[in-house]
């Protein structure tokens, strides 16, 4: 009987980092797989310097030894599969839509109450979004519209009074407190939870969705359209964030407890922030501030549903204990 010869395996020449694959990796996989050199295999420390240096000890404490761990972070895939090239194309299209809206409504007059609302809630939010360190589109669109409003309504204080509002207006102080605490949360897992899983989903509902609805009721269609465009980035960030959290929980179920502790801690600050901003909407003829805060909380809980437990509770909230 003739023996079947043993098939000789060809030496891999490319893409071996993906394991025993039988397909061409996607562009997204190629440009993102294993690109963080500070997580290279067999490293002694994060940076190629004394392991006891300040920088290495910082990363060791607040990243490598974070309570939030996963067996393989490289298993994560961005739901949108965005590469730099794809993102630039996406944002170019978004900017085209925004500039079209700005040009179409450039000469539209606004009543005084709408200008006051934007000066108190919309234009000061660039300080918050700068703190969020989100995509530059957030900062750029708000700054552009701020300058337009400053030119059109020079007596409104828009463009010059926002810092005073951010630092001193009672309605903004819970938000300012929350973002400043988030900026000094050194553990990467807690900072990610605070910003991406709690503060952003809560405050985006107030500053994008609810403000947009109030603006539309006031026939300020431009603000409504701009907020709608900004909300697209918010939704993409939310999908990315939830996918990463789901990966962490899927690989290590004990991460539910870790995330639950942080979510509970930051949710209280997020709710207070939403209540404070809600008072500005209420003064502009919107719904009561307590309703705004409850709506923002519901939006956050819907976003988090099922993350901390295998099933969401019947009333739509997420159990954290």
CORMO-V674828 format. One record per pair of residues at least 24 apart in sequence whose C-alpha atoms are under 6 Angstrom apart, sorted by the first residue. I is the first residue (numbers start at 0). J is the second residue. D is the distance in whole Angstrom. If there is no record, write none. Layout:
<<I;J;D> <I;J;D>>
This chain:
<<27;80;6> <27;82;6> <61;185;6> <61;186;4> <62;187;6> <67;188;6> <69;247;5> <69;250;6> <77;239;6> <118;157;5> <123;161;5> <170;275;4> <170;276;5> <173;271;6> <173;272;5> <174;272;4> <177;268;6> <193;265;6> <198;269;5> <200;299;5> <201;295;5> <201;299;5> <204;295;5> <255;307;5> <259;319;5>>
